[in-house]
Every structure is written in structure tokens, then in C-alpha cells.
Amino acid sequence: MSGWSAKDIPDQRGRVAVVTGANSGIGYVTARELARGGARVVLACRSEARGTRAVERIITEAPGAQTELGRLDLADLRSVREFADRFPYERLDLLVGNAGVMALPYGTTADGFETQFGVNHLGHFALTGLLLPRLLATPGARVVTVSSPMHAMANIDLADLNGRRRYRRWTAYARSKTANLLFTHELARRLAAHGSDVVAAAAHPGYAATNLQSAGPRMAGRRVTERIMGIGNRLFAQSAEAGALPTLFAATAPGVRPDSFTGPSFAMWRGAPAPSWRAPWTLDDSAGQRLWTASEELTGVPYDALKA
């Protein structure tokens, strides 16, 4: 894994990939590099305008790229279902759950879920479940979910998944990132029990300079915090190009193990992709099963293909 870079991505020709939140940041770089490698990439984006510009930009930066836009709003389960219903391919080699929100003021999704939990976890849970038959039908398929080292700030609260008792924006973010890892853990367990070769893995970008850090303060009108985040991005963060490498490794490198967690090699912050530390509660079978059951009930998306 030492020194692994985008140049080490294996030939992706013939593969079909979906990358959520692919119009900017590490999602954009992930989509572009997969397309550069020959994959047909669906950029799953909430904004049609920004998604269209991203598609055009990829084609400019990677001539011959096979890219297309799929409108997807993870904060609206109807949109998630519509995306899955419209998905035009019988095969799906790679689903990258990259889109996310961070440290927002309290709000709810179209379906009444706390926004960070709803977008970062439930939206991706529903999308994966709806696309699961295509993943299972594709030899060597992978599901890569993007988490964060900040998951270590808080375990999920199974009695208050939507943060209604006491909302703290950073705690809610950490819990949603823990949910990402518990989802990966439980999905990997269920795929193995089903005898499937689909690999469920997770990754994180370390501290990468993207617009994720500034969105929450901007929404809350906290201009000083927004400026501080911008300064931190310029002085300390690695680039989105570098931040995308752990995701690209988990998505394409040979021998990636189920339930692995890949991040930057230096202090979970920056550097080449490497195995990353994770909090012990993200490997809790009981918590994973309980979160899974709650997620099926909340989204109305049962993973029937993995039952019986």
C-alpha cells in the first residue's frame, strides 16, 4: 500500500460505478479517476446544474471518459427510489457512498429524519438496499462508504437516532460517521453469510480541503467560524486529490478485505492510503444489527436479497 497513487488504479474498463456527491471535492476526484481508468461512472448529485458542470469538467480533464449525471437527493427517500428506478444498467460494479453533510444546525430531511443522520447514513442505506440486486449480480462488486476519523467523537445513541433529545451538531456528525462504519460492518457480515463475494469496505479522507467544512457555519450564519475553517483548509489540509486516494484504494485495489477501513497513513490525517484505526464500537455486532433493523424500518427498504 506504500506510495499508492491514482496511477496504480487497475484497468476499470467494463465496470459501472455510482459515486454520490460527485460534483465536488473528493467525490469529484473519485469519479474522475474511475472514469480515467475506463469505468462508466454515474455522478449521483443533488444539484442538476452542478452535476452537469462536473460531468463536462471530467470529460475535459479525462478525454473519452464515460460519465453521466443521475439526480439524487439523499435527504429525500422519494428521490433515492427514483434514482434506483431510473438506473439503466443491469450490472453495478461499484457503489461509492461519498456524499455527506457536516456539523449543520438542527434540521430534518424531507422524511423527518435529523439531517446528518438522514443524509450521511439513512440515504445511503436506502440507496444500497435498492441497488443491491444489481451488486449481487455483478462478480467482484464493491460498496465503499466514506466515513471520517471524527466518528471517534461519539457512538450512536440507539434510543435517539434522530437527535431529538439534545442536539449538538458535532456529536450528531460523529454519530452519523459511526453509523457509516456500523453499516459497513453489518453489511459485510450479511454478505458473507449470504455467500456473496461483494466487498463492503469503508474509507476516509483524513483532513482534506473541501467545501464540507464551510457549509455548516455558512448555514448557521457563523462567519468567523467559516473563515477559520477556510484558513485551516489552506494551511493544514491535504488536497481533495490526496483525500480521494483512500476511497479509490478501497474501490479498486486488489485484495481489499470486507469491513476494512482505509485512510491516510500519517496520523489519520494525510499521506498514502493505509489501514486506519477505528473505534471499537464500530465493530459491535449487536449494535450493527440493531442499527440495521432500525434503518430498514425508518427507510422502508428491506434487504430482502440477503434474507433466507
C-alpha positions in Angstrom: 0.0 0.0 0.0 3.1 2.2 0.5 3.1 5.1 -2.0 -0.1 4.0 -3.7 -1.5 6.7 -6.0 -4.1 7.2 -8.7 -1.6 5.8 -11.2 -2.0 2.4 -9.5 -5.7 2.1 -10.2 -6.2 -1.1 -12.2 -7.9 -1.0 -15.6 -11.6 -0.1 -15.0 -12.9 -0.8 -18.5 -16.2 -2.6 -18.5 -17.1 -1.6 -14.9 -20.1 0.5 -13.9 -19.7 2.8 -10.9 -22.0 5.2 -9.0 -20.4 7.9 -6.9 -22.7 10.0 -4.7 -21.8 13.7 -4.1 -19.6 13.6 -7.2 -19.9 17.2 -8.2 -17.1 18.5 -6.0 -14.3 17.6 -3.5 -13.2 14.0 -3.1 -16.4 12.7 -4.8 -15.4 14.6 -7.9 -11.9 13.3 -7.9 -13.1 9.8 -7.2 -15.5 9.9 -10.2 -12.9 11.5 -12.5 -10.2 8.9 -11.7 -12.6 6.0 -12.1 -13.6 7.4 -15.4 -10.0 8.0 -16.4 -9.4 4.3 -15.7 -12.2 3.3 -18.1 -15.2 2.9 -15.9 -18.6 4.2 -16.9 -19.4 6.5 -14.0 -22.8 7.8 -12.9 -22.4 11.0 -10.9 -25.2 11.0 -8.4 -25.7 14.6 -7.4 -28.4 16.7 -5.7 -27.9 19.7 -8.0 -28.5 19.1 -11.6 -26.6 22.3 -12.6 -23.5 21.5 -10.5 -23.7 17.8 -11.6 -23.8 18.8 -15.2 -20.8 21.1 -14.9 -18.9 18.2 -13.1 -19.7 15.8 -16.0 -18.4 18.4 -18.5 -15.3 19.1 -16.5 -14.4 15.4 -16.2 -14.8 15.0 -20.0 -12.4 17.9 -20.4 -9.9 16.6 -17.9 -10.2 13.0 -19.0 -11.0 12.9 -22.7 -13.0 9.8 -23.7 -14.5 9.5 -20.2 -17.8 7.8 -20.0 -19.7 9.8 -17.4 -23.3 10.8 -16.9 -25.5 12.5 -14.4 -28.0 10.9 -12.1 -30.1 13.2 -9.9 -30.1 12.1 -6.3 -31.1 13.9 -3.2 -30.2 11.7 -0.2 -32.3 13.9 2.0 -35.5 12.7 0.2 -36.2 9.0 0.1 -38.5 9.5 -2.9 -35.6 10.8 -4.8 -33.5 7.8 -3.7 -36.2 5.5 -5.0 -36.5 7.4 -8.3 -32.7 7.2 -8.8 -32.7 3.4 -8.3 -35.8 3.0 -10.5 -34.1 5.0 -13.3 -30.8 3.3 -13.1 -30.3 2.0 -16.6 -27.7 -0.7 -16.1 -28.1 -4.4 -15.2 -24.7 -4.5 -13.5 -23.2 -2.4 -10.8 -19.5 -3.0 -10.0 -19.0 -0.2 -7.6 -21.2 2.0 -5.3 -19.3 4.8 -3.5 -21.3 6.4 -0.8 -19.4 9.6 -0.6 -21.9 12.4 -0.2 -22.3 13.9 3.2 -23.1 17.0 5.3 -21.2 18.1 8.4 -22.0 20.0 11.6 -25.2 21.6 10.3 -27.7 23.4 12.5 -30.5 21.2 13.5 -32.8 20.4 10.7 -34.8 17.5 9.2 -34.9 15.7 5.8 -38.0 15.5 3.6 -38.9 12.4 5.6 -38.4 13.9 9.0 -35.0 12.5 9.9 -32.3 14.6 11.6 -30.4 15.9 8.5 -26.9 14.5 9.2 -28.2 11.0 10.2 -30.7 11.1 7.3 -28.2 12.1 4.6 -25.0 10.5 5.8 -26.5 7.2 6.8 -30.1 6.6 6.0 -30.0 7.9 2.5 -27.0 5.7 1.6 -28.6 2.7 3.5 -31.7 3.0 1.3 -29.7 3.5 -1.9 -27.5 0.5 -1.3 -30.6 -1.7 -0.5 -32.4 -0.6 -3.6 -29.4 -1.2 -5.8 -28.4 -4.4 -4.0 -29.8 -6.9 -6.6 -27.5 -5.3 -9.3 -24.5 -5.5 -6.9 -25.2 -9.1 -6.1 -25.5 -9.9 -9.8 -22.1 -8.4 -10.6 -19.0 -10.5 -9.8 -16.5 -8.7 -7.7 -18.7 -5.8 -6.9 -17.9 -3.4 -4.0 -19.7 -1.0 -1.8 -17.4 1.7 -0.4 -18.8 4.0 2.3 -16.9 7.2 3.2 -16.7 7.8 7.0 -14.5 10.1 9.0 -11.9 9.9 11.8 -14.3 12.1 13.7 -16.5 9.0 14.2 -14.4 8.5 17.3 -16.0 11.5 19.0 -19.3 9.7 19.6 -21.0 6.3 19.5 -24.6 6.2 18.1 -27.5 6.5 20.5 -29.8 3.7 19.5 -32.5 5.2 21.7 -32.3 8.6 20.0 -31.0 8.1 16.4 -32.6 11.4 15.2 -31.1 13.5 18.0 -34.4 14.9 19.3 -33.5 14.9 23.0 -30.4 17.0 22.8 -28.8 18.1 19.5 -25.2 19.0 19.2 -24.0 19.5 15.6 -20.6 17.9 16.0 -21.9 15.0 18.1 -24.6 14.4 15.5 -21.9 14.4 12.8 -19.7 11.9 14.7 -22.7 9.6 15.3 -23.6 9.6 11.6 -20.0 8.6 10.7 -20.1 5.9 13.3 -23.3 4.7 11.6 -21.4 4.6 8.3 -18.9 2.2 9.9 -21.5 0.1 11.7 -23.4 -0.2 8.4 -20.2 -1.4 6.6 -19.6 -3.9 9.4 -23.1 -5.3 9.3 -23.3 -5.3 5.5 -20.0 -7.2 5.3 -21.3 -9.8 7.8 -24.6 -10.3 6.0 -22.9 -10.6 2.6 -20.5 -13.3 4.0 -23.5 -15.2 5.5 -25.2 -15.0 2.1 -22.1 -16.4 0.4 -21.7 -13.3 -1.7 -18.3 -12.1 -3.0 -19.5 -8.4 -2.8 -17.0 -6.5 -0.7 -18.3 -3.9 1.7 -15.5 -1.6 2.8 -15.1 1.9 4.3 -12.6 4.8 3.8 -12.0 8.3 5.0 -10.0 11.2 3.5 -8.3 12.4 6.6 -8.2 16.2 6.7 -8.9 17.2 3.1 -9.7 20.7 1.8 -13.3 20.6 0.5 -16.4 22.7 0.9 -17.7 20.3 3.6 -16.1 22.2 6.4 -17.7 25.6 5.5 -21.2 24.5 4.7 -22.4 24.2 8.3 -21.0 27.5 9.5 -22.4 29.2 6.4 -25.9 27.8 7.0 -25.8 29.0 10.7 -24.5 32.4 9.7 -21.3 31.9 11.7 -19.0 33.9 9.5 -16.0 33.8 11.9 -16.1 30.0 12.1 -16.5 29.8 8.3 -13.4 31.9 7.9 -11.4 29.9 10.4 -12.4 26.7 8.5 -11.2 28.3 5.3 -7.8 29.2 6.9 -7.5 25.7 8.2 -8.1 24.2 4.8 -5.4 26.4 3.3 -2.8 25.9 5.9 -3.2 22.3 7.2 -5.4 20.2 5.0 -4.3 18.0 2.2 -5.8 18.4 -1.3 -9.0 16.8 -2.4 -6.8 14.9 -4.9 -4.9 13.3 -2.0 -8.0 12.9 0.1 -9.7 10.8 -2.5 -6.9 8.2 -2.6 -8.2 6.1 0.3 -11.6 5.9 -1.3 -10.1 5.0 -4.7 -7.9 2.4 -3.0 -10.9 0.7 -1.3 -12.8 0.9 -4.5 -10.2 -0.6 -6.9 -7.1 -2.1 -5.3 -6.7 -5.9 -5.4 -7.3 -7.8 -2.2 -9.3 -5.2 -0.3 -10.9 -7.0 2.6 -14.5 -6.8 3.7 -15.1 -4.4 6.6 -11.7 -2.8 6.1 -11.2 0.9 6.9 -8.7 2.8 4.8 -7.4 6.3 5.4 -4.3 8.4 5.1 -1.1 6.8 6.6 0.1 9.7 8.7 -1.9 10.1 11.9 -5.2 9.5 10.0 -4.6 13.0 8.5 -2.6 12.8 5.3 -0.4 10.6 3.2 -0.8 7.5 1.1 -3.7 5.0 1.8 -3.2 2.7 4.8 -5.3 0.6 7.2 -6.9 3.1 9.6 -7.8 2.8 13.3 -11.4 2.7 14.2 -13.3 2.9 17.4 -14.2 -0.5 18.9 -17.9 0.3 19.0 -17.9 0.3 15.2 -17.2 -3.4 15.3 -20.1 -4.2 17.7 -22.2 -7.0 16.1 -25.2 -6.3 18.4 -25.2 -2.5 17.7 -24.8 -3.2 14.0 -27.8 -5.5 13.9 -29.9 -3.1 15.9 -29.0 -0.1 13.7 -29.7 -2.2 10.6 -33.2 -3.2 11.9 -34.0 0.5 12.7 -32.7 1.6 9.3 -34.9 -0.8 7.5 -37.9 0.4 9.5 -37.1 4.1 9.1 -36.4 3.9 5.3 -38.9 1.2 4.4 -36.1 -0.5 2.4 -35.8 -4.2 3.4 -32.7 -6.0 2.2 -34.7 -9.0 1.0 -32.0 -10.2 -1.2 -29.8 -11.0 1.8 -32.6 -12.8 3.7 -33.3 -16.5 3.9 
